[in-house]
Amino acid sequence: MWQPLGQLGPCTALFESIMICRNGCHICEVEVDPDTGAVVVDRYWSVSDVGRVVNPMIVIGQLEGGAAQGIGQALCEQLVHDRESGQLLSASFMDYALPRADIVRHFEMTMDESTPCLANAMGVKGVGELGTIGATPAVVNAVMDALVRASARLDGLQMPLTSERVWRALAR
C-alpha cells in the first residue's frame, strides 16, 4: 500500500512504495526451414509468477496474447521508414507484418500463484507485460541456437528474424 511520508507542498506528497516483482521463465522450440529460412515456433512454454489469480481465463489470455506479441516482434514486426524523407513505409496493415494465430503450434502457460503481492489486499499482480517481455528473447535465442547448429553466419543479423534474413544467414 502507498503510505504518505509527509507533505512537500500544497499539491505534492511523498509516498513510500513497495516493489512488486513478477518473475517468469519462457522456453521456445523452433523449426527453421533451411531452404526458405521460414521459422515456425513449434512449442512454447512459460511459467509466470502472477500472484493470486481471480479469473484464470483472462490471465491465460493475457499471457498468450503477450507471448504472441513478443513472438511477432522477434519474427515479423518492423517499422520501416524512408531513409531520405523519414516517411513511414509500413503505415498500414497492408505493409506491416502482424503475428497470426498460426505463428505458434503449441502454447502452454503455467501460472504460479505461490507468491501473492503484498502491496494490495487481494494479492494480485499485473500480468499484461509478462508474456511479452520473455517471448522475444526466448524466440530469438531459439532461432540463434538453430542457426549456430547449422553453421550460419550471425554477424549483422537483426530482428525481426524474417524468412529472408534467416535464409541469408544460412546461405553465407
C-alpha positions in Angstrom: 0.0 0.0 0.0 1.1 3.6 -0.6 2.0 5.2 2.7 2.2 9.0 2.9 5.6 10.1 4.4 5.0 13.8 4.5 3.9 16.9 2.6 6.4 18.7 0.3 4.0 21.5 -0.6 0.3 22.3 -1.0 -0.2 19.9 -4.0 2.7 17.4 -3.6 3.0 14.5 -1.2 5.9 12.0 -0.8 4.9 8.3 -0.8 6.8 5.1 0.0 6.2 2.3 -2.5 6.5 -1.4 -2.2 8.4 -3.0 -5.1 6.3 -5.5 -6.9 8.3 -8.1 -8.8 7.0 -10.5 -11.3 9.1 -13.4 -12.4 8.9 -15.9 -15.1 10.6 -18.4 -17.4 10.0 -18.7 -21.1 11.1 -21.7 -23.3 10.7 -21.8 -27.0 11.3 -24.6 -29.6 11.6 -23.5 -33.2 11.9 -25.2 -36.6 13.9 -23.4 -39.2 13.5 -24.4 -42.9 17.0 -24.3 -44.4 15.6 -23.9 -47.9 13.4 -20.9 -47.2 14.5 -19.5 -43.9 11.0 -19.8 -42.6 10.8 -20.0 -38.8 7.9 -21.8 -37.0 7.5 -21.7 -33.3 6.8 -25.4 -32.7 6.3 -25.3 -29.0 6.2 -22.5 -26.4 6.1 -22.8 -22.6 6.1 -20.3 -19.9 5.8 -20.2 -16.1 4.8 -16.9 -14.7 4.6 -15.5 -11.2 1.1 -14.0 -11.3 0.2 -13.6 -7.6 -3.4 -14.5 -6.8 -5.5 -15.3 -9.9 -9.1 -14.0 -9.8 -10.1 -15.1 -13.4 -7.7 -17.8 -14.9 -9.2 -17.5 -18.4 -8.3 -13.8 -18.5 -4.8 -14.3 -17.1 -4.0 -17.1 -19.6 -5.4 -14.9 -22.4 -3.1 -12.1 -21.3 -0.1 -14.4 -21.1 -0.8 -16.0 -24.5 -1.6 -12.7 -26.2 1.6 -11.1 -24.7 3.7 -14.0 -25.9 2.2 -13.8 -29.4 3.1 -10.1 -29.4 6.7 -10.8 -28.3 7.0 -13.6 -30.9 5.7 -11.2 -33.6 8.4 -8.7 -32.5 11.1 -11.3 -32.8 10.0 -12.8 -36.2 8.0 -10.3 -38.3 7.1 -6.8 -36.9 9.1 -3.9 -38.1 8.6 -0.2 -38.6 10.2 0.8 -41.9 11.0 4.5 -42.8 12.2 6.1 -46.0 15.8 7.0 -45.4 15.6 10.4 -47.1 12.2 11.7 -46.1 11.6 9.8 -42.8 8.1 8.8 -44.2 6.7 5.7 -42.5 6.6 3.0 -45.2 4.8 0.4 -43.0 1.9 2.6 -42.0 -0.9 0.3 -42.7 -1.7 -3.4 -42.1 -1.1 -4.0 -45.8 2.6 -3.1 -45.2 3.1 -4.1 -41.6 3.5 -7.8 -40.7 1.5 -8.8 -37.7 1.7 -12.1 -35.9 -1.1 -14.5 -36.8 -2.6 -17.3 -34.7 -0.7 -19.9 -36.8 2.7 -18.5 -35.8 2.7 -20.9 -32.8 1.7 -24.6 -32.9 1.5 -25.1 -29.2 1.3 -22.8 -26.2 1.5 -24.0 -22.6 1.2 -21.3 -20.0 1.5 -22.1 -16.3 0.5 -19.7 -13.6 2.5 -19.7 -10.3 0.3 -18.3 -7.5 2.7 -19.2 -4.7 3.9 -15.6 -4.1 0.9 -13.2 -3.6 1.5 -9.5 -4.0 1.9 -7.7 -0.6 1.0 -4.3 -2.0 -2.7 -4.9 -2.3 -5.4 -6.7 -0.2 -6.2 -9.3 -3.0 -2.6 -10.4 -3.6 -3.0 -9.9 -7.4 -0.2 -8.8 -9.7 -0.3 -7.2 -13.1 0.2 -9.7 -16.0 -0.2 -7.7 -19.1 3.5 -7.5 -19.8 4.6 -10.9 -18.5 4.1 -12.7 -21.8 5.6 -10.0 -24.0 8.8 -9.5 -22.0 10.1 -13.1 -22.1 8.8 -14.1 -25.5 11.1 -12.0 -27.7 14.4 -13.2 -26.2 13.2 -16.8 -25.9 12.3 -16.9 -29.6 15.5 -15.0 -30.8 17.7 -17.3 -28.7 16.0 -20.4 -30.1 16.5 -19.2 -33.7 20.1 -18.3 -33.0 20.8 -21.7 -31.5 19.3 -23.4 -34.6 21.4 -21.1 -36.9 24.6 -21.8 -34.9 24.0 -25.5 -35.2 23.6 -25.1 -38.9 26.9 -23.1 -39.1 25.2 -20.0 -40.2 26.9 -16.6 -40.1 25.2 -14.5 -37.5 27.2 -11.2 -37.7 24.8 -8.3 -38.5 21.7 -10.4 -38.1 19.0 -8.2 -36.6 15.3 -8.5 -35.6 12.9 -9.2 -36.9 14.2 -12.6 -37.9 12.2 -12.7 -41.1 12.5 -15.7 -43.5 14.7 -13.7 -45.8 17.1 -12.6 -43.1 17.3 -16.2 -41.7 17.8 -17.6 -45.2 20.6 -15.1 -45.9 22.3 -16.0 -42.7 22.1 -19.7 -43.7 23.4 -19.0 -47.2 26.6 -17.2 -46.1 
